Amino acid sequence: MISRPVVQGREFAVASGHPLASQAAYEILRGGGNAVDAGVAAGIALGVLESELVGFAGVAPIMIREAGSGRLATISGVGPWPAAADIRVFEEEYEGRIPLGILRTVVPAAPDAWITALDRFGTMGFADVAEHAIEFARNGFHMYPLMADLIARYQDNYARFPTNREIYLPGGRAPQPGDLFLQTDLAATLSFMAEEDRAAARRGGRTAGLAAARAAFYTGDIARSIVDFHKAEGGWLREADLSGFSVDVEEPISVRFRDWEVFGCGPWCQGIMLLETLSILDGVDLEALGHNSAEYLHFVTEAIKLAAADRDAFVGDPHHVDVPVGTMLSADFAAARRQKIRAGVASPDIPAPGVVNVEPPSETQLDTSYVCVVDAAGNIFSATPSDGSFHGPVIPGTGMVMSPRGQQSWVDRSHPSRVAPGRRPRLTPNPAIAISKQRIMPFGSPGGDVQTQAMLQAFLNHVVFGMDVQAAIEAPRLASYSFPSSFSPHESEPGVLRVEQRIPAAVRRQLADFGHRVVDWPDWSWLAGSVLMIDASREGGSRRAAADPRRAAQAMAR
């Protein structure tokens, strides 16, 4: 029994982490925008509506499919460590940890990612798509329960930064559900970029307007505010870090799984973990194991752990690390990894990584959202914006925390994702798109290291077990914590498997008998991710959208 119906339409569909962000995308589509225009509008709005989880100046990995050509592209919405970054500071002053605060800041990538998506694949200007976010920030929206709970949970973090405290603890207390929540400085920042866009577009057209909006952030008044604050507070961001930055637009990586090709972003994020896990599971008679049986969940968990081991051993910024993507996603490698899985016997810790033909390179926090759109033409937008507001200080007068994604690097000179100037952290957010002969399906989830695990289970529920997208999302899930967290200090819980209690007690007992350290989640846990999916016909017509009730997500269609 599902708690929500599938949302169906014949023209377009959108699903995002907040109802008002979905509404913004819906209005853009009704106004003639394409999937990219709508997705960017929702993504920017999420940086207001879920600013405890998403930052406008954070990260925003994006994947796009153009309907006419069928071409897919990714936009690498994560920035590198500043040129002044020094791993010795973390080694000598912080015992190998990356502390909360300004020193975990990397170059903010999301503004450039949104603008690049509009410029290369959209039809609208920055002002057009940002108007909803500006309204939500300036006039406020009503606080919803999860946001209120997270602000209260991280109240001490907010309180330690005066600029954060002023916004997120108005009157000295955490907001309550139903309170009107205002972010007037963020509204002013977005409005300034929109004004620059409009003025330049009147003179030189849409492309000139987008360039002006980008310049306002990376070289103009906003950039000066960012750099002045970093200089005053001991941060590392400087003018050259911002002015010299641009996102990459590149082809995705992919694997075949049965009749589907599943696409992920490159190894600057953990998308390769999802793809390798699917490759390990491909060809296995999963139906015979039985949906969410102990045997099935054991096999899936062990495949996840194998892919996580390879992620930890080999994956880092491909500008600096020779990541063996071809080997890791090959059928032969998957077969060798699959042989490591023992029926009814859990590996006690993170497994040893696989063998590849290259020389290997000599406090967990969940903060992400997701948005996907399919328009009438069949264009697809899939993005996982992230970076919350309790990791570092708000830049005075801007309403923004600069991307604290440095917490996903390692203070370990032998690690492929180590701290170093110009290196990008290995990002957990990883949007995906799956395509078969008849269907197109963007999907994704928030959840840190749980993201790929939640996406995997929902995808298998739909593709292998034939559930509609809403049932596939709502089915109970589990997550392994047996491998090092992507978040500094990268702790692990060997053998721990967290399981929603809607999975029967007998199955949970059998998993424990196999050697898994089963820890019960509630029946519905927001920590189990919040998967969103749209299943659409390639030839037009049906668009079926689904949103996870574990958080405040919502799907809409027409």
Residue pairs with C-beta under 8 A, 6 or more apart in sequence:
2 470
2 471
2 474
3 474
3 549
4 470
4 474
4 546
4 547
4 549
5 470
6 468
6 469
6 470
6 544
6 545
6 546
7 13
7 15
7 544
7 545
7 546
7 547
7 555
7 556
7 557
8 542
8 543
8 544
8 545
8 557
9 543
9 545
9 557
9 558
10 540
10 541
10 542
10 543
10 558
11 29
11 376
11 543
11 557
11 558
12 29
12 35
12 38
12 373
12 374
12 375
12 376
12 543
12 557
12 558
13 373
13 374
13 534
13 536
13 543
13 544
13 545
13 555
13 556
13 557
13 558
14 22
14 25
14 26
14 29
14 38
14 39
14 42
14 371
14 372
14 373
14 534
14 545
14 555
14 556
14 557
15 22
15 371
15 372
15 532
15 533
15 534
15 545
15 546
15 547
15 553
15 554
15 555
15 556
16 22
16 25
16 42
16 46
16 369
16 370
16 371
16 372
16 532
16 547
16 553
16 554
17 46
17 49
17 50
17 53
17 54
17 369
17 370
17 371
17 446
17 530
17 532
17 551
17 552
17 553
18 45
18 46
18 49
18 50
18 144
18 369
18 552
18 553
18 554
19 552
19 554
20 45
20 49
20 132
20 136
20 141
21 42
21 43
21 45
21 46
21 49
21 50
21 369
21 371
22 42
22 371
22 554
22 555
22 556
23 132
23 556
24 38
24 41
24 42
24 45
24 132
24 133
25 38
25 39
25 41
25 42
25 371
25 373
25 556
26 38
26 556
26 558
27 41
27 132
28 37
28 38
28 41
28 124
28 128
28 129
29 35
29 37
29 38
29 373
29 375
29 558
30 558
32 123
33 41
33 122
33 123
33 124
33 128
33 129
34 121
34 122
34 123
34 375
34 377
34 379
35 64
35 373
35 374
35 375
35 379
35 380
35 381
36 64
36 117
36 118
36 121
36 122
36 123
36 373
36 379
36 381
37 118
37 122
37 123
37 124
37 128
37 129
38 129
38 373
38 375
38 381
39 62
39 117
39 371
39 372
39 373
39 381
39 382
39 383
40 114
40 117
40 118
40 122
40 129
40 381
41 129
41 130
41 132
41 133
42 371
42 373
43 60
43 110
43 114
43 371
43 383
43 385
44 56
44 114
44 129
44 130
44 132
44 133
44 190
45 132
45 133
45 136
46 53
46 54
46 369
46 371
46 385
47 54
47 55
47 56
47 58
47 110
47 133
47 186
47 385
48 56
48 133
48 136
48 137
48 141
48 183
48 186
49 136
49 141
50 147
50 369
50 552
51 183
51 186
51 388
51 389
52 147
52 150
52 151
52 154
52 168
52 367
52 388
52 389
52 390
53 150
53 366
53 367
53 368
53 369
53 386
53 388
53 446
54 367
54 368
54 369
54 385
54 386
54 387
54 388
55 108
55 110
55 386
55 387
55 388
55 389
55 400
55 401
55 403
56 110
56 111
56 133
56 186
56 189
56 190
56 400
57 108
57 110
57 111
57 217
57 387
57 398
57 400
57 401
57 402
57 403
58 108
58 109
58 110
58 385
58 386
58 387
58 388
58 401
58 403
58 404
58 405
59 77
59 78
59 79
59 109
59 110
59 113
59 385
59 386
59 387
59 403
59 405
59 427
59 429
60 75
60 77
60 109
60 110
60 113
60 114
60 383
60 384
60 385
60 386
61 74
61 75
61 76
61 77
61 78
61 113
61 265
61 269
61 383
61 384
61 427
61 429
61 430
61 431
62 74
62 75
62 77
62 113
62 117
62 381
62 382
62 383
62 431
63 72
63 73
63 74
63 75
63 252
63 263
63 264
63 265
63 380
63 381
63 382
63 383
63 431
63 432
63 433
63 442
64 72
64 73
64 74
64 75
64 117
64 121
64 379
64 380
64 381
64 382
65 71
65 72
65 378
65 379
65 380
65 433
65 435
65 440
66 72
66 73
66 121
66 379
67 375
67 377
67 378
67 379
67 380
68 377
72 251
72 252
72 263
72 433
73 120
73 121
73 249
73 250
73 251
73 252
74 249
74 250
74 251
74 252
74 265
74 266
75 113
75 116
75 117
75 247
75 248
75 249
76 109
76 113
76 247
76 248
76 249
76 250
76 265
76 266
76 268
76 424
77 109
77 110
77 112
77 113
77 247
77 383
77 385
78 106
78 109
78 268
78 269
78 403
78 405
78 424
78 425
78 427
79 106
79 107
79 108
79 109
79 245
79 403
79 405
79 424
80 106
80 107
80 245
80 317
80 421
80 422
80 423
80 424
81 106
81 107
81 236
81 406
81 409
81 419
81 420
81 421
81 422
81 423
81 424
81 425
82 105
82 106
82 107
82 236
82 237
82 238
82 241
82 421
83 236
83 238
83 240
83 241
83 421
83 422
84 236
84 238
84 421
85 236
85 406
85 419
85 420
85 421
86 236
87 411
87 413
87 418
87 419
87 420
89 103
90 96
90 97
90 98
90 99
90 103
90 411
90 419
91 411
94 411
96 411
96 412
96 489
97 411
97 488
97 489
98 104
98 406
98 407
98 409
98 411
98 419
98 488
98 489
100 157
100 160
100 363
100 391
100 392
101 161
101 391
101 392
101 393
102 230
102 233
102 234
102 235
102 392
102 393
103 234
103 235
103 236
103 406
104 391
104 392
104 404
104 405
104 406
104 407
104 488
105 230
105 235
105 236
105 237
105 392
105 402
105 403
105 404
105 406
106 403
106 404
106 405
106 406
106 424
106 425
107 237
107 241
107 242
107 245
107 403
108 217
108 242
108 400
108 402
108 403
109 245
109 247
109 403
110 385
110 387
110 403
111 193
111 214
111 217
111 218
112 214
112 217
112 218
112 245
112 246
112 247
113 247
114 126
114 129
115 126
115 210
115 213
115 214
116 246
116 247
116 249
117 381
118 124
118 125
118 126
118 129
118 210
119 207
119 210
120 249
121 379
122 129
124 206
125 197
125 198
125 201
125 206
125 209
125 210
125 213
126 193
126 194
126 197
126 209
126 210
126 213
127 194
127 195
127 197
127 198
127 201
127 209
127 213
130 190
130 193
130 194
131 194
133 190
134 187
134 190
134 191
134 194
137 182
137 183
137 184
137 186
137 187
137 190
137 399
138 182
138 184
138 187
138 191
139 182
140 180
140 181
140 182
140 183
141 180
141 181
142 177
142 178
142 179
142 180
142 181
143 175
143 176
143 177
143 178
143 179
143 180
143 181
144 177
144 552
145 177
146 526
146 551
146 552
147 175
147 181
147 552
148 174
148 175
148 176
148 177
148 179
150 390
151 158
151 168
151 169
151 174
151 175
151 390
152 174
154 390
155 169
155 174
157 164
157 390
157 391
158 164
158 165
158 168
158 169
158 174
158 389
158 390
159 165
159 169
161 392
161 393
161 394
163 393
163 394
163 395
163 396
164 389
164 390
164 393
164 394
164 401
167 183
167 185
167 389
167 394
167 399
168 174
168 175
168 389
168 390
175 181
183 399
184 399
185 394
185 397
185 398
185 399
186 398
186 399
186 400
187 399
188 397
188 399
189 222
189 398
189 399
189 400
192 216
192 221
192 222
193 213
193 216
193 217
193 222
194 213
196 209
196 212
196 213
196 215
196 216
196 220
197 209
197 210
197 212
197 213
198 209
199 209
199 212
200 208
200 209
200 211
200 212
200 213
201 208
201 209
201 212
216 222
217 223
217 242
218 242
218 243
218 245
219 239
219 242
219 243
222 398
223 239
223 242
223 243
225 395
225 396
225 397
225 398
226 237
226 242
226 395
226 398
226 402
227 237
227 238
227 239
227 242
229 235
229 393
229 395
229 396
230 236
230 237
230 238
231 238
233 393
237 402
250 266
252 263
252 264
252 265
252 266
252 271
252 433
253 263
253 264
253 265
253 266
253 267
253 271
253 272
253 275
253 325
253 329
254 261
254 262
254 263
254 264
254 275
254 329
255 261
255 262
255 275
255 276
255 278
255 279
255 282
255 329
256 262
256 282
257 278
257 279
257 281
257 282
257 434
257 463
258 282
258 463
258 464
259 436
259 437
260 434
260 435
260 436
260 463
261 434
261 435
261 436
262 274
262 275
262 278
262 432
262 433
262 434
262 459
263 432
263 433
263 434
263 435
264 271
264 272
264 274
264 275
264 430
264 431
264 432
265 271
265 430
265 431
266 272
266 318
266 325
267 314
267 315
267 316
267 317
267 318
267 321
267 323
267 325
267 426
268 317
268 318
268 319
268 424
268 426
268 427
269 426
269 427
269 428
269 429
269 430
270 311
270 315
270 426
270 427
270 428
270 430
270 449
270 451
270 452
270 486
271 430
271 431
271 432
271 452
272 311
272 315
272 323
272 325
272 328
272 329
273 304
273 307
273 308
273 310
273 311
273 315
273 430
273 452
274 307
274 430
274 432
274 452
274 455
274 456
275 329
276 306
276 307
276 310
276 311
276 328
276 329
276 334
276 337
277 303
277 304
277 306
277 307
277 452
277 456
278 456
278 459
279 329
279 330
279 331
279 333
279 334
280 303
280 306
280 307
280 334
280 337
280 338
281 299
281 300
281 303
281 460
282 331
282 334
284 299
284 338
286 296
286 299
286 460
286 464
287 464
287 465
289 295
289 296
289 299
290 296
291 461
291 465
291 475
292 475
292 476
292 503
292 507
293 507
294 507
294 510
294 511
294 514
295 343
295 344
297 478
297 499
297 503
297 507
297 511
298 343
298 344
298 346
298 511
298 514
298 516
299 341
299 343
300 456
300 457
300 460
301 346
301 478
301 480
301 497
301 516
302 340
302 341
302 342
302 346
302 347
303 337
303 338
303 341
304 452
304 453
304 456
304 480
305 347
305 350
305 351
305 480
305 482
305 483
306 337
306 340
306 341
306 351
306 354
307 337
307 452
308 350
308 449
308 480
308 482
308 483
309 350
309 351
309 352
309 353
309 354
309 483
310 328
310 337
310 353
310 354
311 426
311 483
312 350
312 353
312 483
312 484
313 353
313 360
313 416
314 321
314 323
314 324
314 328
314 353
314 356
314 360
314 416
315 321
315 323
315 416
315 417
315 426
316 323
316 361
316 415
316 416
316 417
316 418
316 423
316 426
317 417
317 423
317 424
317 425
317 426
319 422
319 423
319 424
320 420
320 422
320 423
321 361
321 416
321 417
322 358
322 361
323 416
324 356
324 357
324 358
327 333
327 356
327 357
327 358
328 354
328 356
333 354
333 356
336 354
336 355
337 354
340 347
340 351
344 513
344 514
345 514
345 515
346 495
346 497
346 511
346 514
346 515
346 516
347 482
348 494
348 495
348 515
349 482
349 492
349 494
349 495
350 482
350 483
350 484
350 492
350 494
360 416
361 414
361 415
361 416
362 413
362 414
363 487
363 488
363 489
364 448
364 449
364 485
364 487
364 491
365 388
365 390
365 391
365 407
365 448
365 487
366 446
366 447
366 448
366 450
366 527
367 386
367 387
367 388
367 391
367 446
367 448
368 384
368 385
368 386
368 428
368 429
368 446
368 447
368 448
368 451
369 384
369 385
369 386
369 446
369 530
370 383
370 384
370 385
370 431
370 444
370 445
370 446
370 530
370 532
370 553
371 381
371 382
371 383
371 385
371 532
372 380
372 381
372 382
372 383
372 431
372 442
372 443
372 444
372 532
372 533
372 534
373 379
373 380
373 381
373 442
373 534
374 380
374 381
374 440
374 442
374 534
374 536
374 543
376 540
377 540
378 440
378 536
378 538
378 540
380 433
380 440
380 442
381 442
382 431
382 432
382 433
382 442
382 443
382 444
383 431
383 444
384 429
384 430
384 431
384 444
384 445
384 446
384 451
385 429
386 405
386 428
386 429
386 446
387 401
387 403
387 404
387 405
388 401
389 401
391 401
391 404
391 407
392 401
392 402
392 404
393 401
394 400
394 401
395 401
395 402
405 425
405 427
406 419
406 425
407 425
407 487
407 488
408 417
408 425
408 426
408 427
408 428
408 486
408 487
408 488
409 417
409 418
409 419
409 423
409 425
409 426
409 488
410 417
410 418
410 419
410 488
410 490
411 418
411 419
411 488
412 418
416 426
417 423
417 425
417 426
426 486
428 448
428 449
428 451
428 486
429 444
429 446
429 451
430 444
430 451
430 452
430 455
431 442
431 444
432 442
432 443
432 444
432 455
433 440
433 441
433 442
433 443
434 440
434 441
434 442
434 443
434 459
434 463
435 441
435 538
437 538
438 537
438 538
438 539
439 535
439 536
439 537
439 538
440 536
440 537
440 538
441 462
441 469
441 533
441 534
441 535
441 536
442 533
442 534
443 455
443 458
443 459
443 531
443 532
443 533
443 534
444 451
444 455
444 531
444 532
445 451
445 454
445 455
445 458
445 529
445 530
445 531
445 532
445 548
446 529
446 530
446 551
447 453
447 454
447 479
447 527
447 528
447 529
447 530
448 485
448 486
448 487
449 479
449 481
449 483
449 485
449 486
450 479
450 527
450 528
450 529
451 529
453 477
453 478
453 479
453 480
453 529
454 477
454 479
454 528
454 529
454 530
454 531
455 529
455 531
457 475
457 477
457 478
458 472
458 473
458 475
458 477
458 531
458 533
459 472
461 467
461 471
461 472
461 473
461 475
462 468
462 469
462 472
462 533
462 535
465 472
467 475
468 535
468 544
468 546
469 533
469 534
469 535
469 544
469 545
469 546
470 546
472 533
472 546
473 531
473 532
473 533
473 546
473 547
473 548
474 548
474 549
476 499
476 500
476 501
476 502
476 503
476 523
477 500
477 528
477 529
478 497
478 498
478 499
478 500
478 503
478 528
479 497
479 498
479 527
479 528
479 529
480 496
480 497
481 492
481 493
481 496
481 497
481 498
482 492
482 493
482 494
482 495
482 496
482 497
483 492
484 490
484 491
484 492
485 491
485 492
493 517
494 517
495 515
495 516
495 517
496 516
496 517
496 519
497 511
497 516
497 517
497 518
497 519
498 519
498 520
498 521
498 525
498 527
498 528
499 508
499 511
499 518
499 519
499 520
499 521
500 521
500 522
500 523
500 524
500 525
500 528
501 508
501 520
501 521
501 522
501 523
502 523
502 524
508 518
508 520
509 518
511 518
512 518
521 527
521 528
524 549
524 550
525 550
526 550
526 551
528 550
529 548
529 550
530 547
530 548
530 550
530 551
530 553
531 548
532 545
532 546
532 547
532 548
532 553
532 555
533 545
533 546
534 543
534 544
534 545
534 546
534 555
535 542
535 543
535 544
535 545
535 546
536 542
536 543
536 544
537 543
543 557
544 557
545 555
545 556
545 557
546 555
547 553
547 554
547 555
